[in-house]
Amino acid sequence: MKHVILGAGPAGVIAAETIRKHAPAGDEIVILGDEPEPPYSRMAIPYLLMGNIREEGTHLRRDPDHFGNRRIDLRRARAKAVDTDARKVVLDDGSSIAFDRLLIATGSSPAVPRIPGIHAQGVHTCWTLKDARAILARARRGTRVLQMGAGFIGCIIMEALAAPKDVELTVVEMGDRMVPRMMGPTAGGMIKAWCESKGVKVYTGTRVEAIDHAGPASGQAAARAQGSALSVRLSDGRHLEADLVINATGVRPNIGFLENSPIKCLIGVLTDEHLQTSVPGIYAAGDCAEAFDKVSGKTIVSAIQPNAAEQARVAGMNMAGKAATLGGVTQINVLDTLGLISASFGQWDGVPGGEHVELTDGAAGRHLSLQFAGDRLVGCNAIGWTAHVGVMRGLVEGGVALGAWKDKLLADPTLLMQAYLASAQAQSQHALVKA
């Protein structure tokens, strides 16, 4: 049996290791990655920018013989198409590789907005080690950095640059608040105010319309930028100068090479509970996979590493002939923004006909928003309530029936711990009696 894995990120690596552990010894395993470095974690790049680790610290497996010792063939190649009838992957160099079972773990790539100057020198994404090297080469104390995007990834990049590099940081977000896809208006506004208190300039409800070279930098600016300054035009009419522009406007699944195949894709590659696609023997995992969200009852792309790891494990087990089922994915985000901890779980923006409650203490920098469907907590936002993060996740993911505790939480949302202990225990006892 020949297993081919497209993608050398965490999902691809974990799936390959799972297959090797559970498949017959004679099975062949090939990982195809399109970057020159050993497999690494993109989530470690901010720590590289902070100076907390060296490049080797981003590598998923430190032993250079790790893959060879496990008879996992790691190759550099990029998929151009998948021929499901011939059971082969066509590569961009014109060659092809046959497979018996295939895993699509191609991840995602930064979305590139269509604006003039987006490809100018000094404009970078922050997604690969190559990107990180380019940013480190330009970011110095006092460097004027303009970041496009204040979503989850954007806030992580901002955290990596603001304090350790001591740059002059400006963030431009087209949404009406920071982190608009995981935080409501109050929470997003609090994060913005916090960032501004830390010296970051934040423009929300604004977009970059064009980037151009402002001409040679002079004096201190020249030393900082190592080249020409950039002139950035915003939609509100402002013109800002920057030495470095970072595009953090979101990511999209790498699924374009599947366009003419029978493998069904929506936002990502559609999978079932075994991570199998619409074509038998072909699986998907990680940021490119679309799986069932048990909270919303819909399929979603949940591009976080814990979900990628579990999807890879389940896909690898099934590829090795060992039945395994994914319990579902959940939208989970916990974010540290310059020291402010925020969390978002499930359907944080609520459901039609659902009830909700909010509690905000602006002076203390704390905010709590709970969303209910019937007597179940289906989503929440939290800022500063770090002690409740595990409880919120447990209630949302567990679909715990709160009963009378739902009304108690509507009256006082700080009773989350008591509600969880009482309701989860009752649910467990009911399950034991039923069994």
C-alpha positions in Angstrom: 0.0 0.0 0.0 1.3 3.4 -0.9 0.3 6.4 1.1 0.9 9.9 -0.3 0.6 13.0 1.8 0.3 16.4 0.3 1.7 18.9 2.8 4.6 18.8 5.3 3.0 20.8 8.1 1.7 19.5 11.4 -1.2 17.6 9.8 0.9 15.9 7.2 3.6 14.9 9.7 1.2 13.6 12.4 -0.7 11.6 9.8 2.5 10.1 8.4 3.6 9.0 11.8 0.2 7.6 12.6 0.2 5.6 9.4 3.6 4.2 10.1 2.6 3.2 13.6 -0.6 1.3 12.6 -0.1 0.2 8.9 1.7 -2.9 7.8 5.5 -2.6 7.9 5.7 -2.8 4.1 3.5 0.1 3.4 5.2 3.1 1.6 4.7 6.6 3.0 5.6 9.7 1.0 5.2 13.3 2.2 5.4 16.1 -0.4 6.2 19.6 0.9 6.9 22.6 -1.2 9.3 24.5 1.0 13.1 23.9 1.3 13.2 23.8 5.1 12.5 20.7 7.2 8.8 20.4 8.3 8.1 23.3 10.7 5.2 24.9 12.6 3.9 28.3 11.4 2.6 28.9 14.9 6.2 29.1 16.1 7.1 31.9 13.7 6.0 34.7 16.2 8.4 33.3 18.8 11.2 33.4 16.2 10.3 37.1 15.5 10.4 37.8 19.3 13.9 36.2 19.5 12.7 33.5 21.9 13.8 30.7 19.6 16.1 30.2 16.6 14.9 28.7 13.3 15.6 25.2 14.5 13.0 25.8 17.2 10.3 26.0 14.6 11.0 22.5 13.3 8.4 19.9 14.1 10.9 17.2 14.7 14.4 18.1 15.8 16.2 14.8 14.9 17.4 15.1 11.3 17.0 11.3 10.9 13.5 11.3 12.3 11.7 10.6 9.0 14.4 8.4 7.6 14.4 6.2 10.7 10.6 5.7 10.3 10.8 5.0 6.6 8.9 8.2 5.7 10.1 9.6 2.4 10.1 13.4 2.6 10.3 15.1 -0.8 10.1 18.6 -2.1 7.3 19.0 -4.7 4.0 20.8 -5.3 0.8 19.2 -6.5 -0.7 20.6 -9.7 -3.7 18.3 -10.0 -5.1 15.0 -8.7 -6.2 12.3 -11.2 -8.6 10.3 -9.2 -9.2 7.7 -11.9 -5.5 7.0 -12.5 -4.9 7.3 -8.7 -2.0 9.7 -9.2 -0.9 13.2 -8.2 0.4 15.4 -11.1 3.2 17.7 -9.9 4.1 21.1 -11.1 7.3 19.9 -12.7 5.3 17.7 -15.0 6.0 14.4 -13.2 3.5 12.4 -11.2 3.3 10.1 -8.2 0.9 7.2 -7.9 -1.0 6.5 -4.7 -3.3 3.9 -3.1 -4.4 6.3 -0.4 -4.0 10.0 -0.4 -4.1 12.7 2.3 -4.7 16.3 1.3 -3.0 18.4 4.0 -2.0 21.4 1.9 -2.9 24.0 4.6 -3.7 27.5 3.7 -2.0 30.6 2.3 -2.3 34.3 3.0 -5.1 36.1 1.2 -3.5 38.9 -1.0 -5.8 41.9 -1.4 -6.0 43.4 -4.9 -4.5 46.8 -4.3 -1.8 48.7 -6.2 1.6 48.1 -4.7 0.8 45.0 -2.7 3.8 43.3 -4.3 6.2 46.2 -3.8 9.6 45.7 -2.1 9.1 46.1 1.6 5.6 44.5 1.6 5.5 41.0 3.2 3.2 38.4 4.5 4.2 36.6 7.7 3.5 33.0 6.9 6.7 31.2 6.1 10.2 31.1 7.4 11.2 33.0 4.3 8.8 35.7 5.3 10.2 35.8 8.8 13.7 36.3 7.6 12.6 39.2 5.4 10.8 40.8 8.3 13.7 40.3 10.7 16.0 41.9 8.2 14.0 45.1 8.2 12.4 45.4 11.7 14.7 47.3 14.0 14.1 49.7 16.9 12.1 52.6 15.6 11.2 51.0 12.2 7.8 52.2 11.0 5.7 49.1 10.5 2.2 49.2 9.1 0.2 46.0 9.5 -2.9 45.3 7.3 -5.4 43.3 9.3 -6.2 42.9 13.0 -7.7 39.4 13.0 -6.5 36.4 15.0 -3.3 36.0 13.0 -2.7 39.7 12.8 -2.9 40.1 16.6 -0.3 37.3 17.0 2.0 39.0 14.6 1.4 42.3 16.4 2.4 40.7 19.7 5.6 39.4 18.1 6.6 42.8 16.8 5.4 45.5 19.2 7.3 45.0 22.5 10.4 42.9 21.6 11.3 44.8 18.5 10.2 48.2 19.8 8.9 49.3 16.3 6.5 52.1 15.6 3.5 50.0 14.8 0.3 51.0 13.1 -2.5 48.5 12.4 -5.2 49.0 9.8 -8.4 46.9 10.0 -11.2 47.1 7.6 -13.7 45.7 10.1 -15.4 48.0 12.6 -13.3 46.5 15.5 -10.3 44.3 16.1 -10.6 40.6 15.7 -14.0 40.9 14.1 -14.4 37.2 13.2 -14.0 36.1 16.8 -15.1 39.0 19.0 -18.3 41.1 19.3 -18.3 44.9 19.3 -17.6 45.4 23.0 -14.8 42.9 23.2 -13.2 44.0 19.9 -13.4 47.6 21.1 -11.7 46.7 24.4 -8.9 45.0 22.6 -8.4 48.1 20.4 -8.3 50.4 23.4 -5.8 48.1 25.1 -3.5 48.1 22.1 -3.7 51.9 21.8 -2.7 52.2 25.5 0.4 50.2 24.7 1.4 52.7 22.0 0.0 50.9 18.9 -1.9 53.1 16.5 -5.1 51.3 15.4 -7.4 52.4 12.6 -10.6 50.3 12.3 -13.3 50.6 9.6 -10.5 51.6 7.3 -8.6 49.8 4.5 -5.4 50.2 2.6 -6.1 51.4 -0.9 -2.7 51.7 -2.4 1.0 51.3 -1.5 3.7 53.2 -3.3 7.4 54.1 -2.8 7.7 57.5 -1.1 11.3 57.9 -2.3 14.7 57.3 -0.7 14.6 57.4 3.1 17.1 59.7 4.7 18.9 59.9 8.0 17.6 57.6 10.8 14.8 56.4 8.5 17.3 55.1 6.0 19.2 53.2 8.6 15.9 51.7 9.9 14.4 50.7 6.5 17.5 49.7 4.6 15.8 51.1 1.5 13.0 53.3 0.2 10.1 54.3 2.5 6.6 53.3 1.5 3.6 55.6 1.2 0.4 54.0 2.2 -3.0 55.5 1.2 -5.9 54.7 3.4 -9.6 54.7 2.5 -10.2 57.6 4.9 -7.8 59.8 3.0 -4.8 59.5 5.2 -1.3 59.0 3.8 1.0 57.1 6.1 4.7 56.4 5.6 6.2 53.0 6.5 9.5 51.2 6.3 7.8 47.8 6.3 4.2 46.8 5.5 2.9 43.4 6.7 -0.1 41.9 5.0 -2.2 39.9 7.6 -5.6 40.1 6.0 -6.5 36.4 6.5 -5.8 33.1 4.9 -7.5 30.8 2.4 -7.3 27.0 2.0 -4.8 25.7 -0.6 -7.3 23.8 -2.7 -7.0 25.4 -6.2 -5.3 22.4 -7.6 -8.5 20.3 -7.0 -10.6 22.6 -9.2 -11.2 20.1 -12.0 -11.3 17.0 -9.8 -14.4 15.1 -8.4 -13.2 15.8 -4.9 -15.9 18.0 -3.4 -14.9 21.3 -2.0 -16.9 24.1 -0.4 -14.7 26.5 1.6 -12.3 23.7 2.1 -12.1 20.0 1.2 -15.4 18.5 2.4 -14.8 15.5 4.7 -16.9 13.0 6.6 -16.5 11.8 10.2 -13.5 9.6 9.1 -11.9 12.6 7.3 -12.5 10.9 4.0 -13.5 13.1 1.0 -16.2 12.4 -1.6 -13.7 10.1 -3.3 -13.0 6.8 -1.5 -9.4 6.4 -0.3 -8.7 10.2 -0.4 -8.7 12.0 2.9 -8.1 15.6 4.1 -6.9 17.2 7.3 -5.8 20.5 8.7 -6.4 24.0 7.5 -7.6 22.9 4.1 -10.2 20.5 5.4 -13.8 21.2 6.1 -15.3 19.1 8.9 -18.4 18.9 11.0 -18.8 21.4 13.8 -21.0 19.7 16.5 -21.9 23.1 18.1 -23.3 24.8 14.9 -24.4 21.6 13.2 -22.5 22.8 10.0 -19.3 22.0 8.3 -16.5 24.5 8.9 -12.8 25.1 8.3 -11.3 25.5 11.8 -7.8 26.5 11.1 -6.1 25.9 14.5 -3.3 23.5 15.2 -5.2 21.3 17.8 -7.9 20.6 15.3 -5.3 19.9 12.6 -3.5 17.4 14.9 -6.7 15.5 15.8 -7.9 15.4 12.2 -4.5 14.1 11.1 -4.6 11.4 13.7 -8.1 10.2 12.6 -7.3 10.4 8.9 -4.0 8.5 9.5 -5.8 5.7 11.4 -8.3 5.3 8.7 -5.7 5.3 6.0 -3.9 2.6 7.9 -7.0 0.5 8.0 -7.9 1.2 11.6 -11.4 2.6 12.0 -11.4 6.0 13.8 -14.0 8.8 14.0 -13.7 12.5 14.5 -15.8 13.8 17.3 -16.2 17.1 15.4 -14.4 20.4 15.4 -15.2 23.5 17.4 -14.3 27.1 16.8 -11.8 27.7 19.6 -9.5 30.8 19.9 -7.5 32.0 22.9 -5.5 35.0 22.2 -2.8 37.0 24.0 -2.7 40.5 22.7 0.1 42.5 24.3 -0.7 40.9 27.6 -4.6 41.0 27.3 -6.0 37.5 27.3 -9.2 37.0 25.3 -11.1 33.9 24.4 -13.8 33.0 21.8 -15.7 29.7 21.7 -18.3 28.2 19.4 -21.1 30.5 18.1 -19.8 33.6 19.9 -22.2 35.8 17.9 -25.3 33.9 19.0 -28.1 32.0 17.2 -31.5 33.1 15.9 -33.9 33.1 18.8 -31.2 32.4 21.4 -30.7 34.3 24.6 -27.6 36.1 25.7 -26.1 38.0 28.6 -23.1 40.4 28.8 -21.1 41.7 31.7 -18.5 44.4 31.2 -16.1 45.9 33.7 -14.1 48.4 31.6 -12.0 49.7 34.5 -10.8 46.2 35.3 -10.5 45.2 31.6 -13.0 42.4 31.9 -15.8 41.4 29.6 -18.0 38.3 29.4 -20.6 37.4 26.8 -22.6 34.2 26.9 -24.8 32.9 24.1 -27.5 30.2 24.6 -29.6 27.9 22.5 -32.3 26.6 24.7 -30.5 25.6 28.0 -27.1 25.0 26.3 -24.2 27.4 26.1 -23.3 27.5 22.4 -20.8 30.4 22.3 -19.0 33.0 24.4 -16.5 35.9 24.3 -14.3 36.6 27.3 -11.6 39.2 28.1 -9.7 38.9 31.4 -11.7 35.9 32.7 -8.8 33.5 32.4 -9.9 31.2 35.2 -13.1 30.4 33.3 -11.6 29.5 29.9 -11.6 25.7 30.5 -15.1 25.8 31.9 -16.4 27.8 28.9 -14.8 25.3 26.5 -16.2 22.3 28.4 -19.8 23.7 28.4 -19.7 24.7 24.7 -18.0 21.5 23.4 -19.8 19.2 25.7 -23.3 20.5 24.8 -24.1 20.4 28.5 -27.7 20.8 29.4 -27.8 23.5 32.0 -31.4 23.2 33.1 -32.2 25.8 35.8 -28.6 27.0 35.7 -29.2 28.7 32.4 -31.4 31.3 34.1 -28.9 31.7 36.9 -26.2 32.5 34.4 -28.5 35.0 32.7 -28.8 36.7 36.0 -25.1 36.3 36.9 -22.7 35.0 34.2 -19.8 34.8 36.7 -21.4 31.6 38.0 -19.9 29.5 35.2 -17.8 27.3 37.4 -20.7 26.4 39.7 -23.0 25.8 36.7 -20.4 23.6 35.0 -19.8 21.4 38.1 -23.5 21.0 38.8 -24.7 20.4 35.3 -21.8 18.3 34.0 -22.0 16.1 37.0 -25.7 15.6 36.6 -25.2 14.8 32.9 -22.6 12.2 33.7 -24.8 10.5 36.3 -27.6 10.4 33.9 -25.4 8.8 31.3 -24.3 6.1 33.8 -27.8 5.3 34.8 -28.8 5.1 31.1 -25.9 2.7 30.4 
